[in-house]
Amino acid sequence: MVSNSTNDMTAVIKSVDMAEKMQEDAIAVAKSSMDQYNIEKDIAQAIKKEFDQRYGSTWHCIVGRNFGSFVTHETKHFIYFYLGHVAILLFKTA
């Protein structure tokens, strides 16, 4: 479960290979999704669907507090960041 207050949250980017505008979109969409949903799976689904719509498919999104990952992504289509204690991994594949 995720708390619903993203107003005061600052994104902490841990790793990124993405244009600045797309980064800003990723953070805004993540905040909006976290405000709308409480369950991490639902937040991830909302972010993925919005990025598929905005930037074409196929995007993948993982949201959680404790996970490991090793992924291959398209160049300029990867971001890993935190909003509060929640990590968000968003990337596009061919």
C-alpha positions as CSV (number, residue, x, y, z in Angstrom):
1,M,0.0,0.0,0.0
2,V,1.1,3.5,-0.8
3,S,0.1,6.7,1.0
4,N,-1.9,9.2,-1.1
5,S,0.0,12.5,-0.4
6,T,2.5,13.3,-3.2
7,N,2.2,17.1,-2.9
8,D,5.3,17.5,-0.8
9,M,7.3,14.6,-2.4
10,T,10.4,15.4,-4.3
11,A,11.5,12.8,-6.9
12,V,15.0,11.4,-6.3
13,I,16.4,10.1,-9.5
14,K,18.7,7.2,-9.0
15,S,19.4,6.3,-12.7
16,V,18.2,7.8,-15.9
17,D,18.6,7.5,-19.7
18,M,15.8,9.8,-20.8
19,A,15.2,13.3,-22.2
20,E,14.4,16.0,-19.6
21,K,10.8,16.5,-20.8
22,M,10.1,12.7,-20.6
23,Q,11.6,12.6,-17.1
24,E,9.3,15.4,-16.0
25,D,6.3,13.5,-17.5
26,A,7.4,10.3,-15.7
27,I,7.5,12.1,-12.4
28,A,4.2,13.9,-13.0
29,V,2.4,10.7,-14.1
30,A,3.8,8.8,-11.2
31,K,2.6,11.5,-8.7
32,S,-0.9,11.5,-10.3
33,S,-1.1,7.7,-10.2
34,M,0.0,7.6,-6.6
35,D,-2.7,10.2,-5.7
36,Q,-5.3,8.1,-7.5
37,Y,-4.4,4.6,-6.4
38,N,-3.2,2.9,-3.2
39,I,-2.0,-0.5,-4.5
40,E,1.4,-0.6,-6.1
41,K,0.2,-2.8,-9.0
42,D,-2.5,-0.3,-9.8
43,I,0.0,2.6,-9.7
44,A,2.4,0.7,-12.1
45,Q,-0.5,-0.2,-14.4
46,A,-1.6,3.5,-14.6
47,I,1.9,4.7,-15.3
48,K,2.5,2.1,-18.0
49,K,-0.8,2.7,-19.8
50,E,-0.2,6.5,-19.8
51,F,3.3,6.1,-21.2
52,D,2.1,3.7,-23.8
53,Q,-0.5,6.2,-24.9
54,R,1.9,9.2,-24.8
55,Y,5.1,7.6,-26.2
56,G,4.0,4.4,-28.0
57,S,4.3,0.9,-26.7
58,T,5.9,-1.1,-25.1
59,W,6.6,0.4,-21.7
60,H,7.1,-1.6,-18.5
61,C,6.7,-0.2,-14.9
62,I,7.6,-1.6,-11.6
63,V,6.5,0.1,-8.4
64,G,7.5,-1.0,-4.9
65,R,9.6,-0.6,-1.8
66,N,11.9,-3.7,-2.2
67,F,12.9,-5.2,-5.5
68,G,15.9,-6.0,-7.6
69,S,16.0,-5.6,-11.3
70,F,18.2,-6.1,-14.4
71,V,16.6,-4.9,-17.6
72,T,17.4,-4.1,-21.2
73,H,15.8,-0.9,-22.5
74,E,15.6,1.2,-25.6
75,T,18.2,4.1,-25.6
76,K,16.7,7.2,-24.0
77,H,13.8,5.4,-22.5
78,F,14.7,4.5,-18.9
79,I,14.2,6.1,-15.5
80,Y,14.5,4.8,-12.0
81,F,13.5,7.1,-9.2
82,Y,12.0,7.4,-5.8
83,L,8.9,9.3,-4.6
84,G,9.1,9.2,-0.8
85,H,9.9,5.6,0.1
86,V,8.5,4.1,-3.1
87,A,10.7,3.2,-6.0
88,I,9.5,3.5,-9.6
89,L,11.3,1.8,-12.5
90,L,9.9,2.8,-15.9
91,F,11.4,1.6,-19.2
92,K,10.5,0.9,-22.8
93,T,11.4,-2.1,-24.9
94,A,11.1,-2.8,-28.6
